[in-house]
Amino acid sequence: MTVAERYLELGLRLGRHEPELVDSYYGPEELRQRVEDEPLHEPARLAADAAELLAELDDDPWLAAQTRALETTARTLAGEELPYAEEVELTYGIRPRWTDERQFERGHELIDEALPGAGDLAVRYARWFEEAAVPGAAVEQAVDTAMAIVRERTRETIGLPGGEQIELRIVTGERWFGYAHYLGGYRTRISVNTDLSFPSAELLWFSGHEGYPGHHTQRVWQEVDLVRGEGRLDATMELLWAPDAVIAEGVAEAGPELVVDGDAHRELAERLRPHGVDYDAAVCERVAQARRLLYAVSANVAILLHERAASREEAWDYAKRWSLQPDDRVDKMLANAEERRSRGYVHTYIEGKRLCHAWVAGDPVRYRRLLTARLRPADLSSAAA
């Protein structure tokens, strides 16, 4: 059995213990079926298997980092308790980083400028969430419209292979807001969770993050270049709890910067008008910028809960103060921090954005290279220093 096949088996076996671990798999069906049919392997045995495989991967740093993450997951499943920062580093190849609140203060200033008026800023922001929410019946059409804009721009700026396609699905009852599940064959199913209202300012960024030039675009090019082009079997499995997730979320956060600008917001307003969706391009552009600055509040909340032993009430108050969001969205943020099995995943967005933004440096050619370069977070660190 090849090293790649052993890696796939290890990931799929651990995925039977933790269904969230394997984000997507489109490798050999017989390998998947064999793992599903066999008796469940104990986590301690899987940790030993990971350690054995890891010892053979000196010449493949990327695969070694992925395997070390699987070993860490197996160890914790076997009952080992690791300090929060160590668990995050072993799993994702990054250290949890506290974001200075001055960044959030700047976000508050931008929201204040975008939503002028008397009264408390949080109250004005909450009112905006109500007034600028995409009507429930129009969410799918609005997302599809925004997706078409960023798709056109991605084709021109980054490039897209022929035959790629996205399937949109509206869901409820999930912890996340959106999720892109790669199906193989250049296809992605993107789910939109409508438990909370969809802020209109998020339409372009959501579409860029999940679709073009974010998750879908990266997975499609990986299938083209790595799986079909180089025959890399290991690239047919995407792990959520691994260093590659940092790159994936960084790509999805840095990518929209290349295709979303003021013109894109104005074009979206024009395209949404026939569908009865009122979209204030100027306000949405500024609020979207502010929300990106406030996104790291969730990572600070995770550090408060898991490393600084803050109470839930203390973490909730912190999230409320700095995110400015309505209570139901703060509740969702806390639930995500508390219930996510891999406690450090939230840092993949913040650190991934920081690393990939610095490495790409606004260059679409470098971005396209990053999509399939198989780099680890450590490989990008010098650019972000």
C-alpha positions in Angstrom: 0.0 0.0 0.0 1.4 3.4 -0.9 2.0 6.3 1.5 -0.9 8.2 0.0 -3.3 5.3 0.4 -2.3 4.9 4.1 -2.9 8.6 4.6 -6.3 8.4 3.1 -7.2 5.3 5.2 -6.0 7.1 8.3 -8.1 10.1 7.7 -11.2 8.1 6.8 -10.8 5.9 9.8 -10.6 8.9 12.1 -13.5 10.4 10.3 -15.7 7.6 11.5 -15.0 8.8 15.0 -15.3 12.5 14.1 -17.6 13.2 11.1 -16.5 16.8 10.8 -12.9 15.9 10.3 -13.1 14.9 6.6 -14.4 17.9 4.7 -14.5 16.1 1.4 -13.3 12.9 -0.3 -13.5 11.9 -3.9 -10.7 9.3 -4.0 -11.0 5.6 -4.8 -14.4 4.4 -3.8 -13.1 0.9 -3.0 -10.8 2.4 -0.4 -13.7 4.3 1.2 -15.9 1.2 1.2 -13.2 -0.9 2.8 -12.8 1.5 5.7 -16.6 1.8 6.2 -17.0 -2.0 6.2 -14.2 -2.8 8.7 -14.5 -2.8 12.5 -14.0 0.6 14.1 -10.3 1.2 15.0 -9.6 2.5 18.5 -8.1 6.0 18.6 -5.0 4.8 20.4 -4.3 2.4 17.5 -4.9 5.2 15.0 -2.5 7.5 16.9 0.2 4.7 16.6 -0.6 4.3 12.9 -0.2 8.0 12.4 3.1 8.1 14.2 4.4 5.2 12.1 3.4 7.0 8.9 4.8 10.3 10.1 8.3 8.6 10.6 8.3 7.9 6.8 7.5 11.4 5.6 10.8 13.3 5.9 10.7 14.1 2.2 7.1 15.5 2.1 6.7 18.3 4.6 3.1 19.0 3.6 1.9 15.5 4.0 3.9 15.2 7.3 2.1 18.3 8.7 -1.3 16.8 7.7 -0.4 13.5 9.3 0.8 15.2 12.5 -2.7 16.8 12.7 -4.3 13.4 12.3 -2.1 12.0 15.1 -3.1 14.9 17.3 -6.8 14.2 16.7 -6.3 10.5 17.5 -4.4 11.3 20.7 -7.2 13.6 21.9 -9.8 11.1 21.0 -7.9 8.5 23.0 -8.3 10.8 26.1 -5.1 12.8 26.1 -5.6 16.4 27.2 -3.4 19.0 25.6 -3.1 22.7 26.5 -5.1 24.8 24.1 -2.2 26.6 22.3 -0.3 23.3 21.9 -3.4 21.5 20.5 -3.9 24.3 18.0 -0.3 24.3 16.9 -0.1 20.6 16.5 -3.3 20.5 14.6 -3.1 23.6 12.4 0.6 24.6 12.4 -0.3 28.1 13.9 -0.4 29.6 17.4 -3.6 31.3 18.6 -3.0 35.0 18.3 -4.9 37.7 20.3 -6.1 40.6 18.1 -5.6 44.0 19.6 -8.9 45.7 20.2 -7.7 48.8 18.4 -8.6 46.9 15.2 -12.2 46.5 16.5 -12.3 50.2 17.4 -11.5 51.0 13.8 -14.3 48.7 12.7 -16.6 50.6 15.0 -15.5 53.9 13.4 -16.3 52.6 9.9 -19.7 51.4 11.0 -20.4 54.8 12.6 -19.5 56.5 9.4 -21.6 54.1 7.3 -24.6 54.3 9.5 -24.8 57.9 10.8 -27.3 59.1 13.2 -28.0 59.8 16.9 -28.1 57.1 19.5 -26.0 54.1 20.5 -23.9 52.6 17.7 -24.9 49.0 18.6 -28.6 50.0 18.3 -28.0 51.6 14.9 -26.1 48.5 13.8 -28.9 46.2 15.0 -31.4 48.3 13.1 -29.3 47.9 10.0 -29.3 44.1 10.4 -33.1 44.3 10.3 -33.5 46.8 7.5 -30.7 45.5 5.2 -31.5 41.8 5.6 -32.2 40.0 2.4 -35.8 38.8 2.4 -36.0 35.1 3.2 -37.7 34.2 -0.1 -35.0 36.1 -2.1 -31.9 34.7 -0.4 -31.2 32.0 -2.9 -31.7 34.4 -5.9 -29.6 37.1 -4.2 -26.7 34.7 -3.5 -26.9 33.3 -7.0 -26.7 36.8 -8.4 -23.7 37.8 -6.3 -22.1 34.5 -7.2 -22.4 35.3 -10.9 -20.6 38.6 -10.5 -17.6 37.1 -8.6 -17.5 34.2 -11.0 -17.2 36.5 -14.0 -14.5 38.5 -12.3 -12.6 35.4 -11.1 -12.6 34.0 -14.7 -11.0 37.2 -15.9 -8.6 37.6 -13.0 -7.6 34.1 -11.8 -9.0 31.8 -14.5 -11.5 28.9 -14.2 -11.4 25.5 -15.9 -14.3 24.5 -18.1 -17.2 22.5 -16.7 -17.0 23.8 -13.1 -20.3 24.3 -11.4 -21.9 25.2 -8.1 -25.1 24.0 -6.6 -26.8 26.3 -4.0 -28.8 24.8 -1.1 -30.8 26.6 1.6 -30.6 24.9 5.0 -31.5 25.5 8.7 -30.3 24.2 12.0 -26.6 24.5 11.5 -23.9 26.1 13.6 -22.3 27.7 10.6 -23.5 30.5 8.2 -22.3 28.9 5.0 -20.5 25.8 3.9 -18.9 24.7 0.7 -18.7 20.9 0.2 -16.6 19.8 -2.7 -18.1 16.8 -4.6 -15.4 16.1 -7.1 -15.8 16.4 -10.8 -15.4 20.2 -10.5 -18.6 20.5 -8.6 -19.3 22.1 -5.2 -22.5 22.2 -3.1 -22.7 25.5 -1.2 -25.2 25.6 1.7 -26.6 28.8 3.1 -27.9 28.5 6.7 -30.9 30.8 7.2 -31.3 30.4 10.9 -30.3 34.1 11.1 -31.1 36.8 8.5 -28.7 37.2 5.6 -27.1 40.7 5.8 -27.0 42.2 2.3 -23.5 43.5 2.8 -22.3 39.9 3.1 -23.6 38.8 -0.4 -20.4 39.5 -2.4 -18.0 38.4 0.4 -19.9 35.2 1.1 -19.9 34.4 -2.6 -16.2 35.2 -2.9 -15.3 33.1 0.2 -17.4 30.0 -0.6 -17.3 30.1 -4.4 -15.2 32.4 -6.5 -12.2 32.7 -6.1 -12.4 31.0 -2.7 -13.2 27.4 -1.6 -14.8 26.1 -4.8 -12.2 27.7 -7.1 -9.3 26.3 -5.0 -10.7 22.8 -5.0 -11.5 22.8 -8.7 -7.9 23.8 -9.6 -6.5 21.3 -7.1 -8.4 18.6 -8.9 -7.2 19.8 -12.3 -3.5 20.4 -11.3 -2.8 17.9 -8.5 -5.2 15.0 -8.9 -5.6 14.8 -12.6 -2.4 16.6 -13.6 0.1 15.1 -11.1 -1.8 12.0 -10.0 -1.7 13.0 -6.3 -4.1 10.7 -4.6 -3.6 12.4 -1.3 -5.3 15.5 -2.7 -8.6 13.7 -3.0 -9.2 14.1 0.7 -9.7 17.5 2.4 -9.3 17.6 6.1 -10.9 20.4 8.2 -8.6 19.8 11.2 -5.2 20.2 9.6 -2.7 22.9 8.5 -4.2 22.9 5.0 -7.4 24.3 6.5 -5.4 27.4 7.4 -4.4 27.9 3.8 -7.9 27.1 2.6 -9.6 29.6 4.8 -6.8 32.1 4.1 -7.4 31.7 0.4 -11.1 32.1 0.9 -10.6 35.3 3.0 -7.9 36.8 0.8 -9.3 35.9 -2.5 -12.4 38.3 -2.5 -10.0 41.2 -2.2 -9.0 40.5 -5.8 -12.5 40.6 -7.3 -14.7 42.6 -5.0 -14.6 46.5 -5.2 -17.0 49.4 -5.3 -17.9 48.6 -8.9 -18.9 45.1 -7.9 -21.2 46.5 -5.2 -22.8 48.9 -7.7 -23.3 46.1 -10.2 -24.9 43.9 -7.6 -27.3 46.7 -6.7 -28.3 46.9 -10.4 -28.8 43.2 -10.8 -30.8 42.8 -7.6 -33.2 45.6 -8.4 -35.4 43.5 -10.7 -35.7 40.9 -8.0 -37.1 43.4 -5.5 -34.0 43.5 -3.3 -33.0 47.0 -2.2 -29.2 47.1 -2.0 -27.4 50.3 -1.0 -24.0 49.8 -2.6 -22.1 52.5 -0.8 -23.3 51.5 2.7 -22.9 47.8 2.0 -19.3 48.3 0.8 -18.4 50.2 4.0 -20.2 47.9 6.4 -18.6 44.9 4.7 -15.1 46.4 5.3 -16.0 47.0 8.9 -17.2 43.5 9.4 -13.9 42.1 8.2 -12.1 44.1 10.9 -14.5 42.7 13.5 -14.3 39.1 12.5 -11.4 38.4 14.8 -13.6 39.0 17.8 -14.6 35.3 17.5 -10.9 34.2 17.8 -10.4 36.3 20.9 -13.6 34.8 22.4 -12.2 31.3 21.8 -8.9 32.3 23.6 -10.9 33.7 26.5 -12.9 30.5 26.9 -10.3 27.9 26.2 -7.0 29.5 27.3 -7.9 32.2 29.8 -10.6 30.3 31.7 -13.2 33.1 31.2 -16.8 32.4 32.1 -19.4 32.1 29.4 -20.9 35.4 30.7 -17.5 37.2 30.4 -16.9 35.8 26.9 -20.5 36.8 25.9 -20.1 40.3 27.2 -16.7 40.6 25.4 -18.3 39.4 22.1 -21.3 41.7 22.5 -19.1 44.8 23.2 -16.6 44.4 20.4 -18.7 42.7 17.6 -21.6 45.1 18.2 -23.9 42.3 16.9 -27.5 41.7 18.0 -27.9 39.2 20.8 -28.9 36.3 18.6 -25.7 36.6 16.6 -23.6 36.8 19.7 -25.3 33.6 21.0 -24.4 31.9 17.7 -20.8 33.1 18.1 -20.5 31.6 21.6 -22.2 28.4 20.5 -19.7 28.0 17.7 -16.8 28.5 20.2 -18.2 26.1 22.8 -19.5 23.3 20.6 -17.0 23.0 17.9 -15.1 19.7 18.4 -11.8 21.1 17.2 -11.5 24.1 19.5 -8.9 26.0 17.4 -10.6 26.0 14.0 -11.7 29.7 14.4 -8.0 30.7 14.2 -7.7 29.3 10.7 -9.7 32.2 9.4 -7.7 34.9 11.2 -4.3 33.5 10.7 -5.0 32.2 7.3 -6.2 35.6 6.1 -3.1 37.3 7.6 -0.7 34.8 6.0 -2.3 34.5 2.6 -2.9 38.2 2.3 0.7 39.0 2.9 2.0 36.2 0.6 -0.3 37.1 -2.3 0.4 40.8 -1.9 -2.5 41.7 -4.3 -1.0 39.7 -7.2 -3.5 37.4 -9.0 -0.6 35.3 -10.4 0.7 34.6 -6.9 -2.9 33.8 -5.7 -3.4 31.3 -8.6 -0.1 29.7 -7.6 -1.1 29.5 -3.9 -4.3 27.6 -4.8 -2.3 24.4 -5.7 1.2 25.1 -4.2 0.7 22.7 -1.2 2.3 25.2 1.2 2.1 25.0 5.0 1.4 28.0 7.2 5.0 28.0 8.2 6.0 28.4 4.5 4.0 31.7 4.4 5.1 33.1 7.7 8.1 35.1 6.5 5.9 37.1 4.1 3.5 38.0 7.0 6.2 38.8 9.6 
